[in-house]
């Protein structure tokens, strides 16, 4: 049965000094970053979701057992665990499908992703600005694609368009954003 | 040397296919081969996935906290079913479930529990400030991971133990240990307890080791670090953000960093970099209310020449070290400032030029103690040659003075803050006052 607690009790559950609350706070604060780490290694949202769920359990157990106390930087520590789980996930998939990136390349990807957080943050800020330049209809199209995990064929059916038209539009918008980011990063124009 | 763009474009295309679930085994083989070919392709792979992550976040309307809690909920449910004998899983399940219930009750709970972390406040804005997106206001709280972008002017942000001046066009993002500068110029004045404050650009990470330093970055042009007083450690970063070279800079030294050609070398120091902020803010620590600083040196402060319809203007003038005792007539009577004192002068200027219903109020806090406030036209005229800006023409008519029956001036108990309310009596609306602040005692 779902427990019934007042808002104040809930707030105090998160605000008390217990390690559970601290874990939840740190996990939620770093969640987006952890997801990005998983996605970069496994390459698709479904697998990234599985890795994150598994990581959540592992992190909780290790946190409870005090492993985190020895490293102090939650983001770095939790990211390391997510990377390991993601790498195992790719290995399993590779055994099944007989294709996939090698361990050597996965190691390079993980190393680059770990080192480049600040640079990536700067690129994200620029991407946000470029998104603001798209028309409302184009932004809605991207939200539809990225929010719902719906296959392109499903989006095409809902919008009454052909699959190739939807695919071309998605490609065109990504291209627009990429060009906009390049301009901003390169010449500083459009300020 | 830059990689040819086609290889990066191809990588972007391959990652898009992979993300969309359309990648074939030959696509994966090609990704592998491109990554092994060049580190730049590897970087492109990581950048492109981060591009998709950002689009995902932008499309996801639920806060990150709720998304995270949903994942926790699913994980805990799955594991608790499997290991229901373990008490601690039930404990976590209870916490997560209750939080999800709370989320359903409204975002207010979330804003209370996961409130954004404040890191500082906006202390000063120049009159020519042009914001890039949201409006900036004096006293506005700046939060962790918040980005402030301006097209022009100067915004000063007071952080604990650090004053940050951002000169536009520029954009900074506030981090735990300092800030990231994606464009523009930042000057950081760091108190002893703030040592370790860091400014990061794609090419360099500059860490303060005491007092005042500057970092400038323009995409494509690299980064520049200079130290006006004290010391700073500048670490050159490679394309992965890893440090590759360290330069320790001390007073009046500067260095330039360029990622593309690996340059990290000392260059000529120029004090001019700091003058813009010095002229605009001087020894002002904080402004509040309808009061602004001025970015440049005004050509004329005569009536109707520099109008200020909606705000008071505070203009840093000259700093003078007195050769002999100086006696001035202040609002509270004659004041003598001893020889050897370094005195900074600040002119409050209000010239609305047309009749408005209510005059603005404002306050200025200085880092030093206020020695005197000069408000009579005679005393203003006498002190113009000593403290006034050399290139600026001043009003000499008597209407420049404060009308003590309608203008209010109050000084705080610690004599560091002065607040103003100027009346507006036509036909002459100009009001001025000169504030003398002790910068250094003899």
Boltz contact constraints between the chains, C-beta under 6 A:
constraints:
  - contact:
      token1: [A, 2]
      token2: [B, 97]
      max_distance: 6.0
  - contact:
      token1: [A, 3]
      token2: [B, 98]
      max_distance: 6.0
  - contact:
      token1: [A, 5]
      token2: [B, 98]
      max_distance: 6.0
  - contact:
      token1: [A, 7]
      token2: [B, 109]
      max_distance: 6.0
  - contact:
      token1: [A, 10]
      token2: [B, 98]
      max_distance: 6.0
  - contact:
      token1: [A, 10]
      token2: [B, 102]
      max_distance: 6.0
  - contact:
      token1: [A, 11]
      token2: [B, 113]
      max_distance: 6.0
  - contact:
      token1: [A, 13]
      token2: [B, 95]
      max_distance: 6.0
  - contact:
      token1: [A, 14]
      token2: [B, 113]
      max_distance: 6.0
  - contact:
      token1: [A, 27]
      token2: [B, 68]
      max_distance: 6.0
  - contact:
      token1: [A, 28]
      token2: [B, 65]
      max_distance: 6.0
  - contact:
      token1: [A, 28]
      token2: [B, 68]
      max_distance: 6.0
  - contact:
      token1: [A, 31]
      token2: [B, 64]
      max_distance: 6.0
  - contact:
      token1: [A, 31]
      token2: [B, 68]
      max_distance: 6.0
  - contact:
      token1: [A, 32]
      token2: [B, 57]
      max_distance: 6.0
  - contact:
      token1: [A, 32]
      token2: [B, 64]
      max_distance: 6.0
  - contact:
      token1: [A, 36]
      token2: [B, 53]
      max_distance: 6.0
  - contact:
      token1: [A, 39]
      token2: [B, 49]
      max_distance: 6.0
  - contact:
      token1: [A, 40]
      token2: [B, 46]
      max_distance: 6.0
  - contact:
      token1: [A, 40]
      token2: [B, 49]
      max_distance: 6.0
  - contact:
      token1: [A, 43]
      token2: [B, 18]
      max_distance: 6.0
  - contact:
      token1: [A, 44]
      token2: [B, 21]
      max_distance: 6.0
  - contact:
      token1: [A, 52]
      token2: [B, 71]
      max_distance: 6.0
  - contact:
      token1: [A, 53]
      token2: [B, 71]
      max_distance: 6.0
  - contact:
      token1: [A, 53]
      token2: [B, 74]
      max_distance: 6.0
  - contact:
      token1: [A, 53]
      token2: [B, 75]
      max_distance: 6.0
  - contact:
      token1: [A, 56]
      token2: [B, 71]
      max_distance: 6.0
  - contact:
      token1: [A, 56]
      token2: [B, 72]
      max_distance: 6.0
  - contact:
      token1: [A, 56]
      token2: [B, 75]
      max_distance: 6.0
  - contact:
      token1: [A, 57]
      token2: [B, 75]
      max_distance: 6.0
  - contact:
      token1: [A, 57]
      token2: [B, 79]
      max_distance: 6.0
  - contact:
      token1: [A, 99]
      token2: [B, 25]
      max_distance: 6.0
  - contact:
      token1: [A, 99]
      token2: [B, 28]
      max_distance: 6.0
  - contact:
      token1: [A, 100]
      token2: [B, 28]
      max_distance: 6.0
  - contact:
      token1: [A, 101]
      token2: [B, 32]
      max_distance: 6.0
  - contact:
      token1: [A, 105]
      token2: [B, 32]
      max_distance: 6.0
  - contact:
      token1: [A, 105]
      token2: [B, 35]
      max_distance: 6.0
  - contact:
      token1: [A, 108]
      token2: [B, 42]
      max_distance: 6.0
  - contact:
      token1: [A, 112]
      token2: [B, 42]
      max_distance: 6.0
  - contact:
      token1: [A, 112]
      token2: [B, 46]
      max_distance: 6.0
  - contact:
      token1: [A, 112]
      token2: [B, 240]
      max_distance: 6.0
  - contact:
      token1: [A, 113]
      token2: [B, 46]
      max_distance: 6.0
  - contact:
      token1: [A, 115]
      token2: [B, 240]
      max_distance: 6.0
  - contact:
      token1: [A, 115]
      token2: [B, 241]
      max_distance: 6.0
  - contact:
      token1: [A, 115]
      token2: [B, 242]
      max_distance: 6.0
  - contact:
      token1: [A, 116]
      token2: [B, 240]
      max_distance: 6.0
  - contact:
      token1: [A, 116]
      token2: [B, 241]
      max_distance: 6.0
  - contact:
      token1: [A, 118]
      token2: [B, 200]
      max_distance: 6.0
  - contact:
      token1: [A, 118]
      token2: [B, 241]
      max_distance: 6.0
  - contact:
      token1: [A, 119]
      token2: [B, 202]
      max_distance: 6.0
  - contact:
      token1: [A, 119]
      token2: [B, 241]
      max_distance: 6.0
  - contact:
      token1: [A, 120]
      token2: [B, 50]
      max_distance: 6.0
  - contact:
      token1: [A, 122]
      token2: [B, 182]
      max_distance: 6.0
  - contact:
      token1: [A, 124]
      token2: [B, 54]
      max_distance: 6.0
  - contact:
      token1: [A, 125]
      token2: [B, 147]
      max_distance: 6.0
  - contact:
      token1: [A, 125]
      token2: [B, 182]
      max_distance: 6.0
  - contact:
      token1: [A, 127]
      token2: [B, 54]
      max_distance: 6.0
  - contact:
      token1: [A, 143]
      token2: [B, 59]
      max_distance: 6.0
  - contact:
      token1: [A, 146]
      token2: [B, 55]
      max_distance: 6.0
  - contact:
      token1: [A, 146]
      token2: [B, 56]
      max_distance: 6.0
  - contact:
      token1: [A, 146]
      token2: [B, 59]
      max_distance: 6.0
  - contact:
      token1: [A, 147]
      token2: [B, 59]
      max_distance: 6.0
  - contact:
      token1: [A, 185]
      token2: [B, 219]
      max_distance: 6.0
  - contact:
      token1: [A, 186]
      token2: [B, 220]
      max_distance: 6.0
  - contact:
      token1: [A, 187]
      token2: [B, 220]
      max_distance: 6.0
  - contact:
      token1: [A, 188]
      token2: [B, 218]
      max_distance: 6.0
  - contact:
      token1: [A, 188]
      token2: [B, 219]
      max_distance: 6.0
  - contact:
      token1: [A, 191]
      token2: [B, 169]
      max_distance: 6.0
